[in-house]
Amino acid sequence: MKTIEYLKSYGGREKYFQRVKELRTHDCVVRACAHATGLEYFQVMQRLFEIGLEMKMMPNNERVFEAFLIENGFSPRQSPLKRNGNKRYKVKEFPVDESKVYVIHTSRHLTCIDQGLHKDSWNCGGKAAQSYYVK
């Protein structure tokens, strides 16, 4: 099985915050959505806040980011993929079509695989994929 290559990326956060590498900002939803859509980090953050306000929820709530992803052409896949019958795929083992973009929900984290590259500010490749979105 092919291991997906990891590429360290802040999703555009570095354009808006000077000390980007030192901050633990808990912005994985914004980063993953920015990577997946190709939209500017700040534009994604604004839209997530708008949707969150409409829904009366925080912008990193699953219902909010799901609405954002669907709005941007992604399809939810709530049933996690399995390997060997009963184990979930790890992010680094996720079976991908390199022509598609995936947003993967792990336990308390959201990450992106785009063009066969795992893009995130830290390597969560060892985490199990709980569900995912694809475009």
HUNORPE-V367310 format. One record per pair of residues at least 24 apart in sequence whose C-alpha atoms are under 10 Angstrom apart, sorted by sequence separation. I is the first residue (numbers start at 1). J is the second residue. D is the distance in Angstrom with one decimal. If there is no record, write none. Layout:
BEGIN
I/J/D  I/J/D
END
This chain:
BEGIN
10/34/9.3  11/35/5.5  44/68/8.8  80/104/9.8  94/118/9.9  104/128/9.3  105/129/5.9  106/130/5.1  107/131/9.6  10/35/8.7  11/36/9.2  15/40/9.4  16/41/8.4  80/105/9.6  92/117/9.5  104/129/6.2  105/130/5.6  106/131/7.1  9/35/8.7  12/38/9.7  15/41/8.4  16/42/7.7  76/102/9.9  92/118/7.6  103/129/9.9  104/130/7.5  105/131/5.3  106/132/8.6  11/38/8.8  12/39/9.1  13/40/8.8  14/41/9.1  15/42/9.0  74/101/8.6  75/102/9.6  76/103/9.3  77/104/9.6  78/105/9.6  91/118/8.0  104/131/6.2  105/132/5.7  11/39/9.2  12/40/6.5  13/41/6.0  74/102/8.5  75/103/9.9  103/131/8.7  104/132/4.3  105/133/8.3  11/40/8.1  12/41/5.2  13/42/7.7  30/59/8.8  74/103/8.8  103/132/5.5  104/133/6.5  11/41/6.3  12/42/8.1  29/59/8.2  30/60/8.0  102/132/6.7  103/133/5.1  104/134/8.7  10/41/9.1  11/42/9.9  29/60/5.9  92/123/9.1  94/125/9.1  102/133/5.6  103/134/6.5  27/59/9.8  28/60/8.4  29/61/8.9  33/65/8.0  37/69/8.3  91/123/9.4  92/124/8.1  93/125/7.8  101/133/8.2  102/134/4.6  103/135/8.9  27/60/8.0  29/62/9.1  32/65/9.9  33/66/10.0  36/69/8.8  91/124/7.1  92/125/4.4  93/126/8.6  101/134/5.7  102/135/6.7  26/60/9.2  69/103/8.8  90/124/8.9  91/125/4.6  92/126/6.4  93/127/9.9  94/128/9.2  100/134/6.8  101/135/5.3  29/64/9.9  30/65/8.7  33/68/8.3  37/72/7.1  90/125/6.3  91/126/6.3  92/127/8.2  93/128/9.3  94/129/7.9  100/135/5.6  29/65/7.1  33/69/7.3  36/72/9.4  37/73/9.0  89/125/9.9  90/126/5.5  91/127/6.0  92/128/9.0  93/129/9.6  99/135/9.0  37/74/9.3  89/126/9.2  90/127/5.3  91/128/6.1  92/129/9.5  97/134/10.0  36/74/9.3  89/127/8.5  90/128/4.2  91/129/5.9  96/134/9.8  33/72/9.5  88/127/9.4  89/128/5.7  90/129/5.6  91/130/9.7  88/128/5.8  89/129/5.8  90/130/9.1  87/128/8.6  88/129/6.2  89/130/8.5  87/129/9.9  88/130/7.3  62/105/9.3  88/131/9.6  65/110/9.8  82/129/9.4  62/110/9.8  80/128/9.4  81/129/7.9  82/130/9.9  60/109/9.9  80/129/6.7  81/130/8.2  60/110/9.6  80/130/5.4  81/131/7.8  79/130/7.8  80/131/4.8  81/132/9.1  78/130/7.9  79/131/6.1  80/132/7.3  77/130/9.7  78/131/5.0  79/132/8.2  77/131/6.0  78/132/6.5  76/131/8.0  77/132/5.3  78/133/8.2  76/132/6.2  77/133/5.6  75/132/8.5  76/133/4.4  77/134/7.6  74/132/9.6  75/133/5.3  76/134/6.7  74/133/5.8  75/134/5.3  76/135/9.3  73/133/9.6  74/134/5.2  75/135/6.4  73/134/8.5  74/135/4.7  73/135/6.3  70/133/8.6  72/135/8.8  36/100/9.7  37/101/8.6  69/133/7.7  70/134/9.6  36/101/6.2  69/134/9.1  70/135/9.4  35/101/9.1  36/102/7.0  37/103/9.9  66/132/10.0  69/135/9.2  35/102/9.8  36/103/6.7  66/133/8.4  35/103/8.9  33/102/9.9  32/102/9.4  33/103/7.5  32/103/6.7  32/104/8.6  32/105/9.8  29/103/9.6  36/111/8.9  37/112/9.9  29/105/9.5  35/111/8.6  36/112/6.2  38/114/10.0  32/109/9.4  33/110/8.6  35/112/6.5  36/113/7.6  37/114/9.6  32/110/6.1  33/111/8.2  34/112/9.1  35/113/8.4  36/114/6.6  31/110/8.4  32/111/4.9  33/112/7.7  35/114/7.5  36/115/10.0  28/108/9.4  29/109/7.6  30/110/8.9  31/111/7.7  32/112/5.2  28/109/6.5  29/110/5.7  30/111/9.7  31/112/8.4  32/113/8.8  27/109/9.4  28/110/5.6  29/111/7.6  26/109/9.0  27/110/9.2  28/111/6.8  29/112/9.7  35/118/9.8  36/119/9.1  28/112/9.6  35/119/7.1  6/91/10.0  35/120/8.3  6/92/8.0  3/90/9.8  4/91/7.9  5/92/7.4  32/119/7.8  3/91/9.0  4/92/4.9  5/93/9.8  31/119/9.0  32/120/7.2  3/92/5.4  4/93/6.3  31/120/7.3  32/121/9.6  2/92/8.4  3/93/5.4  4/94/7.5  31/121/8.3  1/92/10.0  2/93/6.6  3/94/8.1  4/95/8.9  1/93/7.0  2/94/8.8  3/95/9.3  4/96/8.8  28/120/8.1  1/94/9.3  2/95/8.3  28/121/8.4  1/95/8.6  2/96/9.8  27/121/10.0  28/122/9.9  24/121/9.9  36/133/9.8  36/134/9.3  37/135/9.3  36/135/8.7  21/121/8.5  20/121/9.8  7/113/9.7  6/113/9.0  5/113/9.4  11/119/8.1  13/121/9.9  4/113/8.5  8/117/9.9  9/118/9.3  10/119/8.2  11/120/7.4  6/116/9.3  7/117/6.5  8/118/8.3  9/119/5.8  10/120/6.3  11/121/7.9  5/116/7.4  6/117/6.0  7/118/5.9  8/119/6.0  9/120/5.1  10/121/5.1  4/116/6.5  5/117/5.4  6/118/4.6  7/119/5.0  8/120/5.5  9/121/5.0  10/122/8.9  3/116/9.8  4/117/6.2  5/118/6.0  6/119/6.2  7/120/6.8  8/121/5.2  9/122/8.1  3/117/9.9  4/118/6.5  5/119/8.8  6/120/7.8  7/121/8.3  8/122/6.4  6/121/9.7  7/122/8.8  8/123/7.5  6/122/8.8  7/123/8.3  6/123/6.7  5/123/9.9  6/124/9.0  6/125/7.7  5/125/9.1  4/125/8.2  3/125/9.2
END
